[in-house]
Amino acid sequence: MEENTKNINCAEEKIKKEINEILEKYTQTKDNLITILNEVQVKYGYIPKVAQIEISNYLNIALAEIYGVITFYSRFTLVPKGKYNVSVCLGTACFVKGSREILERAKAKLGIEEGQTTQDGKFSLDTTRCVGACGLAPVFTINDEVYGKATVKKIDEVLDMYMAKE
């Protein structure tokens, strides 16, 4: 148990150091919050709690306000995403053409709910309201790859392909 606590503390110290390197590039004004959060999101794939605290102290902004910004913008997340981020479009065109069934199949196949990441960290599952590919509805994405004219069979095949990697 003591070893695990030591590892967590070392990881937090490393993140603090990296966050402070990011913060040094910006003036201590509230106007820089979104830009800083974006840089942290890109670096870690999410915004760790320790990063939020460091940003709060640096910009002299309440932690609750930072949390509010993070949860307002869908670009930001508080939890690590999987290596492969699966996102099913639930926009009108996709929904009407069956994207709900595709989402349900992805949940069953991955064994997770929307907003969760698999235990092995390989997959995360989200929904979106539109990816701008309505002519290909229904669609789902894995990272930046768009899969159109999707079916339950197609998501099975694509997920099987990603599961076989590595």
C-alpha positions in Angstrom: 0.0 0.0 0.0 2.8 2.4 0.9 4.5 1.7 -2.4 1.3 2.5 -4.3 0.9 5.9 -2.4 4.6 6.7 -3.3 3.9 6.0 -7.0 0.8 8.2 -7.0 2.7 11.0 -5.3 5.5 10.7 -7.9 3.0 10.8 -10.7 1.3 13.9 -9.3 4.6 15.7 -8.8 5.5 14.9 -12.5 2.2 16.3 -13.7 2.6 19.4 -11.5 6.0 20.0 -13.0 4.6 19.6 -16.6 1.6 21.8 -15.9 3.8 24.5 -14.5 5.9 24.4 -17.7 2.7 24.9 -19.6 1.5 27.7 -17.3 4.8 29.6 -17.6 4.0 30.3 -21.3 0.9 32.3 -20.3 0.2 35.5 -18.4 -1.8 35.1 -15.2 -5.1 36.3 -16.6 -8.4 34.6 -16.7 -8.5 35.1 -20.5 -6.0 32.3 -20.9 -8.1 29.6 -19.1 -9.5 27.9 -22.2 -6.2 28.0 -24.0 -4.4 26.4 -21.0 -7.2 23.8 -20.6 -6.9 22.9 -24.3 -3.1 22.4 -24.0 -3.5 20.2 -21.0 -6.3 18.2 -22.7 -4.1 17.6 -25.7 -1.1 16.6 -23.5 -3.0 14.1 -21.3 -6.1 13.3 -23.2 -8.1 14.6 -20.2 -7.7 17.3 -17.5 -6.3 15.7 -14.3 -7.5 17.0 -10.9 -3.9 18.0 -10.0 -3.8 20.1 -13.2 -7.1 21.8 -12.3 -5.6 22.8 -8.9 -2.4 24.1 -10.4 -4.4 26.2 -13.0 -6.7 27.5 -10.2 -3.7 28.7 -8.2 -1.9 30.2 -11.1 -4.8 32.1 -12.5 -6.4 32.8 -9.1 -9.7 31.3 -10.3 -11.9 29.2 -8.1 -11.6 25.5 -8.7 -15.4 25.3 -9.1 -15.2 27.8 -12.0 -12.6 25.7 -13.7 -14.7 22.6 -13.2 -17.7 24.5 -14.7 -15.7 25.4 -17.8 -14.4 21.9 -18.3 -17.9 20.3 -18.0 -19.5 23.0 -20.2 -17.3 22.3 -23.2 -17.6 18.8 -24.7 -14.0 19.1 -25.9 -12.8 18.7 -22.4 -13.0 15.6 -20.2 -12.2 14.8 -16.6 -11.5 11.2 -17.2 -8.9 9.5 -19.3 -10.1 8.3 -22.7 -9.2 5.0 -24.2 -6.7 4.6 -26.9 -9.6 4.2 -29.3 -12.4 6.7 -28.6 -15.7 5.4 -30.1 -18.3 8.0 -30.6 -21.8 7.3 -32.0 -23.7 10.2 -33.6 -27.2 10.7 -32.1 -28.0 13.7 -34.3 -31.4 13.8 -35.9 -30.4 12.2 -39.3 -28.4 9.5 -37.6 -30.9 8.8 -34.8 -33.8 8.4 -37.4 -31.7 5.9 -39.3 -30.9 3.7 -36.3 -27.9 5.1 -34.5 -29.5 4.2 -31.1 -29.2 0.5 -32.0 -25.6 1.0 -33.0 -24.8 2.7 -29.6 -26.5 -0.2 -27.8 -24.5 -2.7 -29.7 -21.2 -0.9 -29.0 -22.1 -0.7 -25.3 -22.8 -4.5 -25.2 -19.7 -5.4 -27.2 -17.3 -3.2 -25.2 -19.0 -3.9 -21.8 -19.2 -0.2 -20.9 -21.7 2.6 -20.8 -21.6 5.9 -22.5 -18.8 8.1 -21.0 -16.8 5.1 -19.7 -13.5 3.5 -20.6 -12.8 -0.2 -20.7 -10.7 -1.6 -17.9 -7.7 -2.2 -20.2 -7.8 1.5 -21.3 -8.2 0.5 -25.0 -11.7 1.8 -25.7 -13.9 4.7 -24.5 -17.5 5.2 -25.6 -19.2 8.6 -26.2 -22.0 10.1 -28.2 -22.1 13.2 -30.2 -24.9 15.2 -31.7 -23.5 15.7 -35.2 -20.2 15.0 -37.0 -21.3 16.9 -40.2 -21.7 13.7 -42.2 -25.5 13.6 -42.3 -25.5 12.2 -45.9 -23.8 9.1 -44.6 -26.1 8.6 -41.6 -26.0 6.8 -39.4 -22.3 7.3 -38.5 -19.9 6.5 -35.7 -16.3 7.5 -35.4 -13.2 5.9 -33.9 -10.7 8.6 -33.1 -10.7 10.7 -36.3 -12.0 8.0 -38.6 -15.6 8.3 -39.7 -17.7 5.2 -40.5 -20.8 6.0 -42.5 -23.9 4.0 -43.5 -23.3 2.2 -40.2 -25.2 -0.9 -39.1 -25.0 -3.1 -36.1 -23.0 -5.6 -38.2 -20.6 -2.8 -39.3 -19.8 -1.7 -35.8 -19.2 -5.3 -34.8 -16.8 -5.7 -37.7 -14.9 -2.5 -37.0 -14.7 -3.0 -33.3 -13.4 -6.6 -33.9 -10.7 -5.1 -36.2 -9.6 -2.7 -33.4 -9.8 -5.3 -30.7 -7.4 -7.5 -32.8 -4.8 -4.8 -33.0 -1.7 -5.2 -30.8 
